[in-house]
């Protein structure tokens, strides 16, 4: 696939969705596994690119599969996580609660429910 139709497609779609289109960067590499498109966006735009429950990213992957089939190429799509990756605060608290050992009072409180 000498022309970079797949890369241009991803850039167009993602720039149309995000709030910071100037920060969208798509890298394209070819190896024995096929074509790898790596997407980097502004950390504030990650939610828009991934979509609710991954729907937007899944749709982009599906369309890339169609483009790849048309050009007899396997296209893989990867979204780079921003430095330090954000963890939602409420999820972080839940994980800490699950990891913390329970006290005797906690166990007795659970039994009385």
Buried (B, 14 or more C-beta within 10 A) or exposed (E): BEEBBBBEBBBEBBBEBBEEBEBBEBEBEEEEEEBBBBBBBBBEBBEBBBBEEEEBBEEBBEBBBEBBEEBEBEBBBEBEEEEEEEEEEEEEEEEEEEEEEEEEEEEEEEEEE
